Amino acid sequence: MGSKNVRKLTGKKQRAIYLHHLVRDMEALELMIQRDMFEKSPIRIGAEQEFCIVDGEFLPHSNSLQVLGEINDRHFTTEIGNYNLEINTDPIVLGKDCFSILHQDLDSLLDKGKAAAQKSGSRIIITGILPTIAHKHTTLESMTAVDRYYALNEAAKDYRGQDFSIHIKGVDEVTMLHDSVMLEGCNTSFQMHLQLDPEEFVEMFNWSQAITGPVLAACCNSPLLFGKELWSETRIALFTQSVDVRTNSFLLNENQPRVSFESKWQTGSISDVFKDNIARFRSILTADFEDDSVDLLERGEIPKLKALCLHNGTVYRWNRACFGVGDGKPHLRIECRYIPSGPTVIDQIANMAFWVGLMKGRPEKYKEIHRTMDFKDVKSNFLAAARYGMAVQFHWEGKLYSAQKLLSEVFLPMAKEGLRKVRISEGDIDKYLTVIQNRINAHNGSEWISKSYRNLLTTKKPDAAVQVLTANLYLNQESKKPVSEWEILPPEAMSQFNITKKVHHVMSTDIFSVEEKDSIELVAHMMKWKNIHHMPVIKGDKELLGILSWVDVQLLFEKGNATQATVKSLMKTELITIGQDSTVDEAKELMDRHKIHALPVVRENKLIGILTSNDL
C-alpha cells in the first residue's frame, strides 16, 4: 500500500479531503504526460520477493517483526501475516547480465534473512502457499502488529458488511466463512516490475494480459491449502476471495472484485487505466497529505501522487499499472502479480526473464492485439492455467494449443528474441530460458508438490504428510537446483529433521458422526458398515455433545431394543478429549490412565478429529 501511515477512511470531511487529493493527483498525472516528463530510458526492472518464516518443525513462525529487527536492512519490510516478510530489490537497468545480477542480489538478501531467522530458531522458505499453514494461522492473532494492516482489515470488513465467503473446488474442496482478510496471509508471490514508455503503455498493458495464462501455467507452485489439493495455482482463487468486499445478496452482483483480471481490453491512455480503477472501486483508506500535487508540479517539483498510489495499492489487478518516482524522475511500470514465490531463486529469475522477454519480444502482428483476440479467450486462458497448470489447452490465434506446444514452439522463441532485442547476454538467455524449457519437459513446482503429496498420503495422515513435504521442499531449495531436477518424493519419504509427533499428525479427520435424535438402529448399521468402534455425537456447528462406543451399541442392538432408542439415551457425555497440538505421548498416557481407546480431538469444544488406539 506504499505509505505506512494509513488509516480507515471515515466521515464526510475526511472523505472529501482524500477525494480532493485523489482528483488533483489525476490532474497532475495528466499534466506530466502532456509535458512529456516521464523517464523513457534507461528501462529498469525490479522485483518483490515475499517469503515464509517457519520454525524448527516447518510450521509458520510468528516472529516476523523480531526477524525484521535483526535483519535491519531497508530492502526488507513486513507483510500482513506475522510469519511472512518481503524483500524489495533495487531497480536494475535492463540489459546484458541484469538477470544474473538480480539473481546474485536476491541470493545475498535471502542469505541475510536466513542468518537473522536462524538466531531465533527459524528458517526461510519461498513457496506460493506454505503446505503446513493451517486455519489456526489465519486469525487476527497472526496479523502483523502494524496499524495499516488493521486499518485495511477494518475497512474491508465494514465495506463488505458480512464475513468473507471462501469456496475453492479442485480435486478436493475448501468451503468456509472467515471473519477477516487474514486468509490473504497464506499467499506469497514474486512480483515483477517492468518500466514502460507512457506512449506505448496501454498496448503493452494489453499484451501483458494476453500472455498471462501461458506464463502462469509454466510457473504454478501452489496446489495445496489446509492439506487440500485445489487449483494448480490456488493463490489466484484464494486471494480473489479473501479480500472480496462485495456483499453477497439475492441480486446478481455485476461489480468486479478488488482482486481481478480486468474484464476488457484497455483502449484509452494510461490515465484512463487509473481512472477506471477509481471509478470502479471505492476508496477505503486514507493518509496525511501535506501538499497539493498540481501546486508542487507548478513549482517545479515532482509529486509522488500519494493519494493515487494509496488507492492503486488497494486494487489488486493481476497485471497492475504503477506510478513511481526514482532519482527525481517520474516513471510508469507494469507490475506482474500472479507469479508465486519459489520453488527456488533460479526458478524465479527464470520466470522473470521469460516474462520480460515476452513483453519486449512482442511480434509486430500483435501490436493491436485488442483488435484480433477476444478478451474472453485471454481471461479463459488465465483461469484455466490457474486451475489446471500444464494440463491446460489454450486459445491462441483462433486455435487450441496444449500448454507444452504453445510454450515451447511459440512463447520460448518469442521470449528469446525479446531478450536479444534488449541486448541480454547469450549466457543469461540460455541459462534462464533453459530452466523454463526443462520445467515444461519435466514438472513445475505445482506438479512436484501434488505428486509428492499424493505419494506421502498413502503412508501418512495429511498433517504428517505436509510436514514431511515442507521439510523436503526446504532441503531441495537449499540445494539451489531448479524444481525440474527435483525427484518426486516416494511414499516412504521422511523428514531428516527432529519433528515431535503431535495428535494432528495421526488423528483421523474424515469422521462419521451422528446427532442426538438419530436412532440406535441406524447408528448400529453405520458402525458395522464402516467398521467404526467409536462414534462422536455432535450438533449443527460440530459442537461435541457425547460419544458412542460399539460395545454399548452392539449390546442394545442384539437385545432387539435398538429400534425405538435414540443416540441421546445411550451416549456418554462425560468425555475425555484432547487438543490437536498435544503430543502423541500425552494422548497415549491419557488413554492408558482412563482405560479408553478413543479420544475426540477438539478446538473450543468443536470436533476436528478423532484419535484411536489403532492410530497410535
C-alpha positions, 0 to 999 in steps of 0.5 A: 500500500506504499505509505505506512501511515494509513488509516480507515477512511471515515466521515464526510470531511475526511472523505472529501479531503482524500477525494480532493487529493485523489482528483488533483493527483489525476490532474497532475498525472495528466499534466506530466504526460502532456509535458512529456516528463516521464523517464523513457530510458534507461528501462529498469526492472525490479522485483518483490520477493515475499517469503515464509518464516517457519520454525524448527518443525516447518510450521509458520513462525510468528516472529516476523517483526523480531526477524525484521529487527535483526535483519535491519536492512531497508530492502526488507519490510513486513507483510500482513501475516506475522510469519511472512516478510518481503524483500524489495530489490533495487531497480536494475537497468535492463540489459546484458547480465541484469538477470544474473545480477538480480539473481546474485542480489536476491541470493545475498538478501535471502542469505541475510534473512536466513542468518537473522531467522536462524538466531531465533530458531527459524528458517526461510522458505519461498513457496506460493502457499506454505503446505503446513499453514493451517486455519489456526494461522489465519486469525487476527492473532497472526496479523502483523502488529502494524496499524495499516494492516488493521486499518485495511482489515477494518475497512474491508470488513465494514465495506463488505458488511458480512464475513468473507465467503471462501469456496475453492473446488479442485480435486478436493474442496475448501468451503468456509466463512472467515471473519477477516482478510487474514486468509490473504496471509497464506499467499506469497508471490514474486512480483515483477516490475517492468518500466514502460514508455507512457506512449506505448503503455496501454498496448503493452498493458494489453499484451501483458494480459494476453500472455498471462495464462501461458506464463502462469501455467509454466510457473504454478507452485501452489496446489495445496491449502489446509492439506487440500489439493485445489487449483494448480495455482490456488493463490489466484482463487484464494486471494480473489476471495479473501479480500472480496468486499462485495456483499453477497445478496439475492441480486446478481452482483455485476461489480468486479472484485478488488482482486481481478483480471480486468474484464476488457481490453484497455483502449484509452491512455494510461490515465484512463487505466487509473481512472477506471480503477477509481471509478470502479472501486471505492476508496477505503483508506486514507493518509496525511497529505501535506501538499497539493500535487498540481501546486508542487508540479507548478513549482517545479517539483515532482509529486509522488501522487500519494493519494493515487498510489494509496488507492492503486495499492488497494486494487489488486489487478493481476497485471497492475499499472504503477506510478513511481518516482526514482532519482527525481524522475517520474516513471510508469511500470507494469507490475506482474502479480500472479507469479508465486514465490519459489520453488527456488531463486533460479526458478524465479529469475527464470520466470522473470526473464521469460516474462520480460522477454515476452513483453519486449519480444512482442511480434509486430502482428500483435501490436493491436492485439485488442483488435484480433483476440477476444478478451474472453479467450485471454481471461479463459486462458488465465483461469484455466492455467490457474486451475489446471497448470500444464494440463491446460489447452489454450486459445491462441490465434483462433486455435487450441494449443496444449500448454507444452506446444504453445510454450515451447514452439511459440512463447520460448522463441518469442521470449528469446528474441525479446531478450536479444532485442534488449541486448541480454547476454547469450549466457543469461538467455540460455541459462534462464530460458533453459530452466523454463524449457526443462520445467515444461519437459519435466514438472513445475513446482505445482506438479512436484508438490501434488505428486509428492503429496499424493505419494506421502498420503498413502503412508501418512495422515495429511498433517504428517504428510505436509510436514514431511513435504515442507521439510523436503521442499526446504532441503531441495531449495537449499540445494539451489537446483531448479524444481525440474531436477527435483525427484518426486518424493516416494511414499516412504519419504521422511523428514531428516529433521527432529519433528515431535509427533503431535495428535494432528499428525495421526488423528483421523479427520474424515469422521462419521458422526451422528446427532442426538435424535438419530436412532440406535438402529441406524447408528448400529448399521453405520458402525458395522458398515464402516467398521467404526468402534467409536462414534462422536455425537455432535450438533449443527456447528460440530459442537461435541455433545457425547460419544458412542462406543460399539460395545454399548451399541452392539449390546442394545442392538442384539437385545432387539431394543435398538429400534425405538432408542435414540443416540441421546439415551445411550451416549456418554457425555462425560468425555475425555478429549484432547487438543490437536497440538498435544503430543502423541505421548500425552494422548497415549498416557491419557488413554492408558490412565482412563482405560479408553481407546478413543479420544475426540480431538477438539478446538473450543469444544468443536470436533476436528478429529478423532484419535484411536488406539489403532492410530497410535 
